[in-house]
């Protein structure tokens, strides 16, 4: 499990570097656009690693769509739009990650409650 997390982190970092390098190639005169795109890409990758694609699919899709809109805007030279979309993608990705974490915690709490209830019942049966 730990190895999976390390591999996912490394792959996420590599994809962020690739996005940043491609952004620099497309927009070498505007480093702010490149930085914002790299941040948004990292946020989307982290949300995916946290299970947001499964546990918060609508929010995760919104983040990915806004990231793609930012990349398209950058390619067209619409830097302000690219920055705005990248910032929105990052926020949406964080929200998706938080929703996924919340669902995971709620599921764990439910399992704990079931275990506690089973123990209570077992104690009540014991003379």
N, C-alpha and C positions, 0 to 999 in steps of 0.2 A: 504494500500500500504506500509506504514511504517512497519507494523507488518511482512509483507512478506519479506521485506529486512532484518529485524532482524533475522527472522527464517532462511533465506538463509545464512546469515553471520554465524550464530551459526552452521548450518549444514556444511558449508564449513570449519569452524575451527575444528569441530569434525572429519571430514574426513581427514583433514591434520594431526591431532593428531594420528588418527588410522594409517595412512600411515607412520608417523614418528615412531610410536611404532613398527609397523611390520618391518620397515626398521632396527630399532635397534635390533630387535630379529634376523633378518637375517644377519645383518652386524654389530654386536656389537663391532667388533674390528676396524671399520672404521666410526667414527662419521661424517666425512665430506660427505660421501655418503648419510647418513641418512638426514643430513641437506639440501643437494642439492635436494634430492627427495621431502622433505617436502616443500621447496620453490617452486619447480616446480608444485607440487600438488596444492598449494595455488594459484599460478598464473593461472593454468588451471581452478580452481573453480571460481576465480574472473572473468575470461574471460567468462565463461558460465553464470554467474550471470549478466554480462553486455550485454548478448544477442548475444555473438559471434557465438554460435552454429547456430543461424538463420541468422544473418547479415554478418558473415564472416565464412561460414562453411568450406571452404577449409583450411584457416589458422588455424581455431580451430581444425580441424581433424589432421593437421600436428602436432600441439602441443600435442594432446592426444596420437598420435602414438609415438612420441618421448618420452613422459612420460612412456608409456608402454614398450618401448625399454629400457629405463633406469631401470625400475623395473626388467625386464627380465635379464639385464646385472648384476644387483646387486645380483639377486638370483643365478646366475652362478659364482659369485665371480669376475666378470670383473669390478672392481671398477673404473678404469680410464674411461672405456666406459660408465659406469653408470653415472659418474659425467658429462661427456661431453654431453650425451643425456639429462640429467636432465637440464643442463644449456640451451641447445638448446630448450627444451620444454618450459622453462620459457620465453625465448625470443619470441618464436612463440606465446605463450599465450598472452604476452603483446601486440604483434603486432595485434593479432586477436581482442583483447579488444579495441585497438585504432581504428581499422577499423570499428568495430561495433559502437563505439562512434561517429566516423566521419559520418557514414551513418545516425545515429540518428539525429545529428545536421543538416546535409544537408536536411533531411526530414522536420525538424522543420523550417528551413529557407525557404524551398519551400512553406510550409503552410502559413508562415508569408507573403511571397511575394504575394500569392494568396489573402490573406485577405486585404493586402494593395491595390492591384489592384481593388478589389471589392469596397473598400472605395473610391478610386479615381473615379471610374465610377459612384458611387452614388453621389459624390460631383459634378461631371460634369452635372448630370441630374437635380440637384437642382437649381431652378431659383434664 
